[in-house]
Amino acid sequence: MSHNVNLSGYTSLKTGGPVEQLVELETDDDLQAAIVQYGSEGQIWILGYGTNCLVSDKGLPGTVIINKSGRIQEIGPRKFKVDSGVNWDQFIQYAIQKDAWGLEFTSGIPGGVGAAINGNIAAYGHKVADCLVEATLLDTSNHSIGIREASFFAFDYRTSNLQQPENQNLVVLDATFEMQTSPTSELAYASALAVAKDLGITPVSLENRRAIIMETRKRAGSLLKDASEGPWTAGSFFKNPVVSEDKAQVIIDHEETNITREQLYIQNRIHGQNSMRVSAAHVLLAAGFQRGQTWGNVGLHPDHILKIENLGNATAQEMYDVVQMILATVKEKLDIALVPEVQFLGEF
């Protein structure tokens, strides 16, 4: 355990103030035991790989548990029990080695298994909800444990009911996934198909699918880099919104590739489960924001406008203020209420 540790070193945005106590769990450590022990001393926060959060400059009270503990168990044919601290992409690689289909399009997404369930992560047509059977939850308010089937989580686009205020005391300890012996869906996303063509491979095997997705994510700047120097991001900052058909037609006019309007609607449905769920990147462009635009130490990625960057010395408050300005501008100009995908921890 460490005391008065600055959390900026534990998040991908490299921002965040101090925490009173910091506990780092390794592979063989027990998350449940740590929660029971330190939860009796005051407020606890579970932070995995720090890839989808903005921590206040004021820090966090109580104890932060860095959860990177856990293991993967094959408990049946293509059925896996995975501890919440396991790195998501580590799990995907393991599943591919076991010839298990159904989540391979989520290759390369950073973060832990627990966070993946919390946010129902998805990419290129695959999502956590497709394969989750059940998960073991710990209630930090009374330390009771229960196993909940997938239906309990009420999964929707980029969300689960774990994000509801009444469930903030529930922590995922482990999850069971059941996968398939053959492809569960075809790769239909235009950018990924273009990469496949460039690589000269077809998405007929799990290994090829992973190679295509990893290269697609690399070209989109979506692979987490372990860099000592900025800029740093938390990935796409906003969720794609559902809009009216009239607004969708205006917004998708900001697509700069040669794909057709019909193809865009197909991609919207694949990526967001609704053809009217438009790209938040197009929304920002339609509201007048520009790639590479900066506000002091905070900027928008020069290619991928949804990635809000810490250019080197940004505070969490500076980043938060830019986010709020973007939200207000989009609402004023387009009457669209964007929702951040990144979670805000602490007081702003």
N, C-alpha and C positions, 0 to 999 in steps of 0.2 A: 504494500500500500504506500502511496505517496500523498503528500499534503500540499495544498495551495499550488496545484499544477495548472498551467495555462493550457486550455483545451485547443488552442489553435494548431497544435502539433498533431491533433487527432481527428481533424476534419479535412476534407479535400479542398475546401475553400480557404484553409489556413487562417481562419479568423476564430475568435472566441476568447472569452476571459477565463478566470481561474475557477477551479472547483475546490471545495474544502478537502475532499478525499477522492483519490483515484485508485481504482482497483483494476488491474489488467489480468484477464483470464487467458490462459493458454490452452492448448488442445485437450489436455486431460483434466482440466479443472471443471468444477461442478457449478453451473450457473444457479441452479436452485439453492444450493447451500450458500452461495455468496449473497443471494437476495435475502434469504432468511437471516443471515448473520448481520449484514449491513443495513437491512431495512429496519431493524430494531433500533438503529442509532439515529434515524431521521430519514429525510426524503432520499430516494434513490432514482437514478436515471440509467437506462440501459442504452449504451452507445456501441454500435458494432464497428463498422468500417468508416463511419463518418462521411459517407458519400452523398447524402441527400438531406443535409441539415445545415442551418445557419445558427450558430450559437452566439448568444448575446455577449457583447464586450463586458457586461457586468458579471459574466460567469454564471454558474449554477450552484444553488445551495445543496448541501448534503453530500452524497456519494455518487460518483459516476462509475459504473461498471463497464469496462471495455470488453465486450463479449466476442471473443474469437475462439471460444472453446468448442469442442464437439467432434463428432465422428459421423461417418456414413456407414450404415449397415444395410446389406441386401437381405431382406427378410422373406423374400419370395421371388419368383421369376419376374424380373423387371419391377420389383416393388422395393422401395427404399425407405428406411427410417433415418432421417437426417437431423442432427442437432442444429439449433437455431444459430449458433455461432459459426457454422461452416460457411466458408466463402461460396457464394452462389455459383460462380463459374467453375470452382473446384468440383462442385456437385455435378454440374452439367458435363464436365469432362469425364467424370466417373461413370455417369449414365451412358455416355457415348461408348465408352469402353465395354459396357455391358450390353451393347446393342439395344438400348432402350430409346424409343422414339416418343416425341411429344413435346419436348421443351428445348430442342436443339437450337431453335431460332432465338432463344434468349441468351445464347453464348455471349460472353464478354460483358454482361451487365455487372457493374461493381456492387459490392455490398454483401450482407449475410443473408442466410435463409430466412431468419426471422423478419428482417426488413422486407424481403421479397413477398412474404405472405401479407404483411401489414399493408403494403401498397399494391398488391396484385400486379406485380411487374409484368410487362408484356413487350413483345417485339416481333414485328414481321408476321403476325398472325398467331403466335403462341403466347399463352399467359399462364400464370401460376394456377389459376382456377381450373385449367384444363386437366390437371393431373393430381391435384391435392385430394387425398382421401380423408385425412383427419390430422389434427394437431393437438399436442398436449399443452395446456395453458396453466400458468401459475397466476393466482390472484394475489397480488402483493399486499392487499389490504388485510388478508387473513391467512395467507400462505396455503390456501387450499389448492388442490390440483384437479383438473378435469380434462377429459379427452373430448374434443368437439369435432363433429363431422364437418365436411367442407361447407355444407349448407348453412352452418352457424355463422359463417363469416360474411354472408350476403355480398359476395364479390360483385364489383362493378368496375367500370373503367378506372384504372389506376387507384382503386380504393377497396377497403374492406371495412367491416363495422368495428375493427380494432381501432380505427381512427376516430370513432365517436367518443365524446367526452365521458359517457358512462362506462366505457371500456378501457379507459386509460390505465387502469390498474392491472390489466391482463398482459402477461408476457408469454411469448411463445418459447417453450422449452425445446420441443422437437416437432417434426412434421413427417407424415408418411405420404409418399407419392407413388402412384401406380402408373406405369408407362406401357407402351405398346410394342408389338413385334414388327410393325411396319409403319410407314408414314401416316400421320394423322391429318396432314394438310399439305397442299402444294405451296411452293415458294412463288408468290405472285407479286411481290413488291418490286416496282420498276427499277429502283436503284440497285437492289440486290441482284436482279436478273442481269443488269448491265455489268455488274462486277463479275458475275459468273461467266459472262461472255468474254470479258477481258482476260480472266484467268484461264479460259479454255476448259472449264469443267462444268459438269451438270449436277444439279442437286439431287442425285439419285442415291447417295450414301450419306450416312451420318457424318463421316469425316469431311466429305465435300461440302455438305451444308454448313458445318462449322467453319470451314475455311472461307466460304463465301460470306458468311455473316461477319466473321472477324475482320475481313478485309473491308467490307462495307462500313462497319463501325469505325475502322481505322480512318477511312477516307472522310468520314463525317466528323472526325475529331471526337469520337465518343468512347474511346478506350481510355480508361483512367491511367494517367501517367504519374509515376512516383518521382516527382521533380523537386529539387531543392530550390529552384527559382520559378517564379510565375511566368505567365499568368496561370491562375488556378480557377477551376469551376466545380460546380456540383452537377454538371450535365444540364439537360433541358430543365429550365426553371419553372415553366408553366405547363399545365395540362392543356390538351387540345379541347376547345369549347365546342359544344353543339350550338349551331346557329340556324336561323331561318334559311330557306332556300334562296331567297333574294340576297341575303347577306353573304351566303356561301358563294354565290356567283361573282359577287364583287371581290371577295377576299381571295378566291383562288386565282383570280387574274394576276396575282402577284407571284405565281409560280413561274420560275425562270427557265425551267427545262422545256423540252419539246413534248412532254407527255400531254395527252389530250385531257379535256375536262372530264370525260367519261372515265379515263384511267385514274384521275385524281379522286373521283368519287369512290372508285373501287379501293384505292389505297386508304382513303378515309375510313371505309368500312373495315378493312383488314386491320388497320392500326388502331382504330378507335371504336369499333363495333357499331358505327353509324355513319352513313355516307355524308351526313350533314355535320359530322365532327371534323371541323376543318383544322388545318395546321395552325398552331399558335404562332409559328414563325411568320406565316402569311398575315396573321392578324397584326403582329407588330409592324410589319412592313406597310400594311394598309393604314395603320395609325400614324405613319410618318417616321418611324424609327429606322435607323440605318445600320447595316452591318459595320462593325468597327467603331461605332459611336462611343464616345467616352464622357464620363463625368468625373473629373479628378482621377482618383485611384480605381474607379470602377468603369468597366466597359462591356460592350457587347462583342462577342467573338466576331472576327472579321469575315468569317464564312458562315458560321452557324449562329444566327442571331438569338436563338433561345438560350444560349449559354452565356450567363452573366458572369463576368470574370473579375477576380481580384487581380489587378494588374501588378501587384507587388507589395503595396503597403496599405491596402484598404482596411478599414475597420468594419466590423459586422454592422454597425449602425449606418455607415455610409452605404453599404450594400443594401441594407433593409430600406433606406430612404429612396434609393434608385428604384427598387422593386415597387414601392408604394407609388412613386411618380408614374411608373409605367402602367400600373393598374388603373390609376386615376385618368391618365391620358386615353387609354383604350376605352374606358367607360364613357368618357366625355365625347370622344370623336366617333365611336362606333356603337356605343350602347351595348358593349359586350363585357361581361364580368369574367375576366380571366381568374383562374384559381392557381395559386402556386403549387407546384409538385413538391418543392423543397419545404421541409418543416422548420419552423422557427422555434428555437428552444431558449427559454429564459425571457428576460424583460427587455423590451425595445421601446 
